[in-house]
Amino acid sequence: MIGTTRRILLAAIAACALVIIFFAAGCSTGSWKTPHGPSFNGTIQSVDLASHLLTVAPLESDSAPIVFQWDDRSRFWANGGLRIEPQLLETRDSVRIHYPADTTPWIVQHLI
């Protein structure tokens, strides 16, 4: 009886230790701050469906437009959370794009 209780207690302590290590690793990398990576707010200037390219001008400055690519993992969402296809994107649409910072060229993760 004491042996079984001891094993259960040790298993619970080990599980708690693993959870603490998992959260500590996430906090130390800062990954919890930006789950979708950095974001970019802009206005669509052009959509190239054949090449999977999206040219977006920044909303807040007169900087040069940024060209994003998309792939099979990219997700496009309309206002209200409805999933859409890239064919429905139009020039002059205001968008927010989440992309991973460690890719070149930038690849769309989520477009809202």
C-alpha positions in Angstrom: 0.0 0.0 0.0 2.8 2.4 0.9 4.8 1.4 -2.1 1.8 2.2 -4.5 1.2 5.5 -2.9 4.8 6.4 -3.1 4.9 5.5 -6.9 1.8 7.6 -7.5 3.4 10.5 -5.7 6.7 10.2 -7.5 4.8 10.0 -10.9 2.8 13.2 -10.0 6.0 15.0 -9.0 7.7 14.0 -12.3 4.7 15.1 -14.3 4.7 18.5 -12.5 8.4 18.9 -13.2 7.9 18.2 -16.9 5.1 20.8 -17.1 7.3 23.4 -15.3 10.2 22.7 -17.7 7.9 23.0 -20.7 6.5 26.4 -19.6 10.0 27.7 -18.6 11.3 26.8 -22.1 8.4 28.6 -23.8 8.8 31.7 -21.6 12.6 31.9 -22.0 12.3 31.9 -25.8 9.4 34.5 -25.8 7.4 32.3 -28.1 4.3 32.9 -26.0 4.4 36.6 -26.9 3.9 36.1 -30.7 2.3 32.8 -31.4 1.8 33.7 -35.1 5.1 35.5 -35.5 5.4 39.2 -36.5 2.5 40.9 -38.2 2.3 43.4 -41.1 -0.7 45.7 -41.7 -1.2 46.9 -45.2 -3.3 47.3 -48.4 -3.2 44.8 -51.1 -1.7 46.2 -54.3 -1.6 43.0 -56.4 -2.3 39.3 -56.2 -0.5 36.8 -58.5 -2.4 33.6 -58.2 -0.1 31.6 -60.6 3.1 32.5 -58.6 1.4 32.7 -55.2 2.7 36.2 -54.6 0.9 39.0 -52.7 2.2 42.6 -52.9 1.1 44.7 -49.9 1.8 48.4 -49.3 2.2 49.4 -45.6 -0.7 51.2 -44.0 1.3 53.5 -41.8 4.1 54.8 -44.0 5.0 55.6 -47.6 7.6 52.7 -47.6 8.0 50.4 -50.6 5.5 47.6 -50.9 6.4 44.2 -49.5 6.0 41.0 -51.5 4.8 37.9 -49.6 4.5 34.3 -50.8 2.0 31.8 -49.7 2.0 28.0 -49.7 -0.3 25.1 -48.8 0.0 25.9 -45.1 -1.0 29.5 -45.5 -4.5 30.4 -44.2 -6.7 33.3 -45.3 -9.5 34.6 -43.2 -12.3 37.1 -43.9 -13.7 39.4 -41.2 -15.7 37.3 -38.8 -13.4 34.3 -39.0 -14.6 32.8 -42.2 -11.9 30.9 -44.2 -11.5 32.1 -47.7 -9.4 31.2 -50.7 -6.7 33.6 -52.1 -8.8 34.1 -55.3 -11.2 36.2 -53.2 -8.5 38.8 -52.3 -8.8 42.1 -54.1 -6.6 45.1 -54.6 -7.3 47.8 -52.0 -8.3 45.3 -49.3 -6.8 46.1 -45.9 -5.1 43.1 -44.4 -3.1 41.9 -41.5 -0.5 39.3 -42.3 1.2 37.1 -39.8 4.4 35.6 -41.1 7.4 33.7 -39.6 10.4 36.0 -39.1 12.9 33.4 -40.0 11.9 32.9 -43.6 13.1 34.7 -46.7 11.0 35.6 -48.7 8.3 36.1 -46.2 5.6 33.4 -46.3 2.1 34.1 -45.2 1.0 32.1 -42.1 -2.3 33.8 -41.6 -4.0 36.7 -43.5 -6.9 38.4 -41.9 
